[in-house]
Amino acid sequence: MKHTKMKTALAMTALAATASYAHAEWPNDRPIQMIVAFAPGGSTDVMARALEPFLEKELGADIVIENRPGASGEIAYTALAKAKPDGYTFSYINTPGYLSMQVQRKLGYDPKSIKPIARIVDDPSAIVVPANSPIKTVKDFVEAAKAKPGTISFASSGVGTDDHLAIILLGAATGTTFTHIPFSGAGETRTAILGSQVSGGGLNISEFAGNDTSGLRMVAHFGSERSPQLPDVPTAKEQGFEVEMTSERGIAAPRDVSDKITQKFSDAMKKVIDNPEFQKQAKQLALPLAYLSGPEWEKQMPTRLERFQKIWNETPWVQ
């Protein structure tokens, strides 16, 4: 009996030591999955792949990027919310979509089960048209829609995304209706604009300036002031339209991931963003870096959510 008790005690000690060792090994014992909620080629995907090698180096880990587009991000966020909170599943999250979907429909996950880790960029939305389009200003775009109702189409990265809400606000401010054409990412939106399949579409500053701009023209963007990446492009406000909209992009984890892991991840991300080599690459990609820690970013979200609720109450973007 005594011998059996000793064996049990030794087994328990070994199990505890193994568990402790496994925890101490994070994140070296297997790859970290980073989910992207949009199709390859869009701004979030490009940002994720630019960050990947720098973040791998800081964490001493392997990172695997997985694109899970659809439902304006809900597919990815549901996967994140339901993932095992062991520090091996993170996701990029985008506002307003991450917040606006909480207003427009019942979700397949609880937003409270997701914990923001860091905001990386704050990227203004914009109106982009084919280079040969007669539309050269926001006024032109609005007047064209008023002159021929139902004929002026606007492509976006999905329902409730920043570019969709920007055109909803512009329509509400001017008494204009645009025909909304949602896609699963900026790559598809860009292709539709280039092919003149739509009258115009929403691309963020980085999605436009970080790529070949041949065949495209940015009419205006919805930032609060001119962008350092595109100093010659006026804001919508400068053109007399009081509309502001940007896309915040950052990283989140399941809520129950330990503070120790999330802090280590957050510290690594801050080091990457402060790295001159990454900043050089971010400049080439026209990424408007705007770092916030997870707690700082999360603290701002209720105010953002209230704004989207107000927009929904006044101009619901889904009938």
C-alpha positions in Angstrom: 0.0 0.0 0.0 2.8 2.3 1.0 4.6 1.4 -2.3 1.5 2.2 -4.3 1.1 5.6 -2.6 4.7 6.5 -3.4 4.2 5.6 -7.1 1.1 7.7 -7.3 2.9 10.6 -5.7 5.8 10.3 -8.1 3.4 10.1 -11.0 1.6 13.3 -9.9 4.9 15.1 -9.5 6.0 14.1 -13.0 2.6 15.2 -14.4 2.9 18.6 -12.8 6.5 19.0 -14.0 5.4 18.0 -17.5 2.6 20.6 -17.5 4.9 23.2 -16.1 7.5 22.4 -18.8 4.9 22.6 -21.6 3.7 26.0 -20.4 7.3 27.2 -20.1 7.9 26.1 -23.7 5.4 28.4 -25.2 5.6 29.3 -28.0 8.3 26.9 -29.1 6.6 23.5 -29.1 4.3 24.1 -32.1 3.4 26.8 -34.7 1.2 29.7 -33.7 -1.9 30.1 -36.0 -2.7 33.6 -37.1 -6.1 33.9 -38.7 -6.8 36.6 -41.3 -10.5 37.4 -41.7 -10.2 38.4 -45.4 -9.0 37.0 -48.7 -5.3 37.1 -49.7 -4.1 40.3 -51.2 -6.0 42.7 -49.0 -4.5 45.2 -46.6 -4.9 42.9 -43.5 -3.3 39.9 -45.3 -0.4 42.1 -46.6 0.1 43.5 -43.1 0.0 40.0 -41.6 2.6 38.7 -44.0 4.9 41.7 -43.5 4.7 41.3 -39.7 5.2 37.5 -39.8 9.1 37.2 -40.0 9.7 40.0 -37.5 7.2 38.6 -35.0 8.6 35.1 -35.4 12.1 36.4 -34.6 10.8 38.3 -31.5 8.8 35.3 -30.2 11.3 32.6 -31.3 8.3 30.9 -32.8 6.9 29.6 -36.1 3.8 31.4 -37.3 1.3 30.1 -39.8 -1.1 32.5 -41.5 -4.6 31.2 -42.4 -7.1 33.2 -44.4 -10.7 32.6 -43.4 -12.7 35.1 -45.4 -16.5 35.5 -45.3 -19.4 37.1 -43.5 -17.3 40.3 -43.1 -15.0 38.6 -40.6 -17.5 36.7 -38.5 -16.1 33.3 -39.7 -12.6 34.2 -38.5 -13.8 35.8 -35.3 -16.0 32.8 -34.5 -13.0 30.5 -34.9 -10.9 32.7 -32.6 -13.6 32.9 -29.9 -14.0 29.1 -29.9 -10.3 28.3 -30.1 -8.5 26.6 -27.2 -7.0 29.4 -25.1 -3.5 28.0 -25.1 -1.7 30.8 -26.9 -1.5 29.0 -30.2 -4.4 30.8 -31.9 -4.6 34.5 -32.6 -6.5 36.5 -35.2 -6.2 39.9 -36.8 -9.4 41.9 -36.2 -10.7 44.9 -38.1 -13.0 47.7 -37.1 -15.6 48.7 -37.8 -16.5 45.2 -39.0 -15.6 43.6 -35.7 -17.9 46.0 -34.0 -20.6 46.8 -36.6 -21.6 43.2 -36.9 -22.5 43.2 -33.2 -25.1 45.9 -34.1 -26.5 44.4 -37.3 -27.1 40.8 -36.4 -27.0 38.0 -33.9 -23.5 36.5 -33.9 -22.3 32.9 -33.7 -19.9 33.8 -30.9 -19.8 36.1 -27.8 -17.6 39.2 -28.5 -16.7 39.2 -24.8 -14.8 35.9 -25.4 -12.2 37.8 -27.5 -9.4 39.9 -26.0 -7.6 42.6 -28.1 -3.8 42.4 -27.9 -2.7 45.4 -29.9 -3.8 47.8 -32.5 -1.3 48.2 -35.4 -2.7 50.6 -37.9 -5.5 53.1 -38.4 -6.1 53.3 -42.1 -8.5 55.8 -43.7 -11.2 54.5 -46.1 -11.4 56.2 -49.6 -13.3 56.4 -52.8 -11.4 55.0 -55.7 -12.5 55.0 -59.4 -11.1 53.8 -62.7 -8.4 56.2 -64.0 -10.5 56.9 -67.1 -13.7 57.7 -65.1 -15.2 61.2 -65.5 -15.6 61.2 -61.7 -12.8 63.3 -60.2 -14.3 64.6 -56.9 -16.7 63.4 -54.3 -19.2 65.9 -55.6 -19.0 64.3 -59.1 -19.6 60.9 -57.5 -22.7 62.2 -55.6 -24.1 64.1 -58.6 -23.7 61.1 -60.9 -25.7 58.9 -58.4 -28.4 61.6 -58.2 -28.6 62.0 -61.9 -29.1 58.3 -62.7 -30.4 56.6 -59.5 -29.4 52.9 -59.2 -26.6 53.1 -61.8 -23.7 54.2 -59.7 -22.2 51.2 -57.9 -19.7 51.0 -55.1 -17.6 47.9 -54.3 -16.5 47.1 -50.7 -14.7 44.4 -48.7 -18.0 43.3 -47.2 -21.2 44.4 -45.4 -20.5 46.6 -42.4 -16.9 47.1 -43.2 -15.3 50.6 -43.1 -15.7 51.3 -46.8 -19.3 50.2 -46.8 -20.1 52.4 -43.8 -18.3 55.3 -45.4 -20.5 55.2 -48.4 -23.6 54.7 -46.2 -22.7 57.9 -44.3 -22.0 59.8 -47.6 -25.4 58.7 -48.9 -27.1 59.8 -45.7 -25.3 63.2 -45.7 -26.3 63.9 -49.3 -29.6 62.2 -49.7 -28.0 59.8 -52.3 -28.3 56.1 -52.8 -25.4 54.1 -54.2 -25.7 50.4 -55.3 -23.5 48.5 -52.9 -21.5 45.5 -54.2 -19.8 43.6 -51.4 -16.7 41.3 -52.0 -14.7 39.1 -49.7 -11.6 41.4 -49.7 -9.8 44.4 -51.1 -8.1 42.3 -53.8 -11.5 41.5 -55.4 -12.6 45.1 -54.9 -9.5 46.4 -56.6 -10.0 44.0 -59.6 -13.6 45.1 -60.0 -12.6 48.8 -60.1 -9.8 48.2 -62.5 -12.2 46.3 -64.8 -14.8 49.0 -64.6 -17.2 46.4 -63.3 -18.3 49.0 -60.7 -18.4 52.8 -60.8 -16.0 53.0 -57.9 -15.1 51.3 -54.7 -13.6 51.5 -51.2 -9.9 51.0 -50.7 -7.9 52.0 -47.7 -4.9 54.3 -48.0 -2.5 51.3 -47.7 -4.5 49.2 -50.2 -4.2 51.9 -52.8 -0.7 53.5 -52.1 0.9 50.2 -51.2 0.3 48.7 -54.7 0.6 49.7 -58.3 -1.9 52.6 -58.8 -2.0 52.3 -62.6 -5.5 52.3 -63.9 -6.9 53.8 -60.6 -7.6 57.2 -59.2 -8.4 58.1 -55.6 -11.0 60.8 -55.4 -10.8 61.4 -51.7 -10.3 59.6 -48.4 -12.3 59.7 -45.2 -9.5 60.5 -42.7 -9.6 63.5 -40.4 -6.6 65.0 -42.2 -4.4 64.5 -45.2 -2.4 61.3 -45.2 1.4 61.3 -45.2 1.3 58.4 -47.6 -0.8 60.4 -50.1 -0.4 64.1 -49.3 -1.9 65.3 -52.6 -5.2 63.5 -52.0 -7.8 65.7 -50.2 -10.1 64.4 -47.5 -13.8 64.3 -48.0 -14.2 67.0 -45.4 -12.0 69.3 -47.5 -14.4 68.8 -50.4 -17.3 69.8 -48.2 -18.6 66.3 -47.0 -18.6 65.7 -43.3 -17.8 62.0 -43.3 -15.0 60.3 -41.4 -14.2 56.5 -41.5 -11.1 54.5 -41.0 -10.1 50.8 -40.6 -8.3 49.9 -37.4 -6.4 46.6 -37.7 -4.9 44.7 -34.8 -4.5 41.4 -33.1 -6.7 39.6 -30.6 -6.7 36.3 -28.7 -9.3 34.1 -26.9 -10.2 35.9 -23.7 -9.0 33.1 -21.5 -5.5 33.0 -22.8 -3.2 33.7 -19.8 -2.1 37.2 -19.1 1.5 36.0 -19.1 1.2 34.8 -22.7 -0.7 37.8 -24.0 1.7 40.2 -22.3 4.7 38.4 -23.9 2.9 38.5 -27.3 2.0 42.2 -26.8 5.6 43.1 -25.9 6.9 41.3 -29.0 4.5 43.1 -31.2 5.5 46.5 -29.8 9.2 45.6 -30.4 8.3 44.8 -34.0 6.5 48.0 -34.6 9.4 50.0 -33.1 11.9 48.1 -35.3 13.4 50.5 -37.9 13.5 47.6 -40.5 9.8 46.9 -40.1 9.0 50.7 -40.2 10.9 50.9 -43.4 8.8 48.0 -44.9 5.6 49.5 -43.5 6.4 52.8 -45.3 6.9 50.9 -48.6 3.5 49.3 -48.0 1.9 52.6 -47.0 0.8 51.2 -43.7 -0.4 54.0 -41.4 1.1 52.7 -38.1 -0.9 53.7 -35.1 0.0 51.3 -32.2 -2.2 51.0 -29.1 -1.8 48.4 -26.4 -4.7 45.9 -26.1 -6.2 47.5 -23.0 -6.0 51.0 -24.6 -7.6 49.8 -27.7 -10.3 47.8 -25.9 -11.1 50.9 -23.8 -12.0 52.9 -26.9 -14.2 50.2 -28.4 -17.5 51.0 -26.5 -17.4 54.6 -27.9 -16.8 53.2 -31.4 -19.7 50.7 -30.9 -22.0 53.5 -29.8 -21.2 55.4 -33.0 -22.0 52.4 -35.2 -25.2 51.8 -33.3 -26.2 55.4 -34.0 -25.5 54.9 -37.7 -27.5 51.8 -37.7 -30.4 53.4 -35.9 -30.5 56.3 -38.4 -29.4 54.5 -41.6 -29.4 50.7 -41.3 -27.0 49.3 -43.8 -28.8 45.9 -44.1 -32.5 46.0 -44.9 
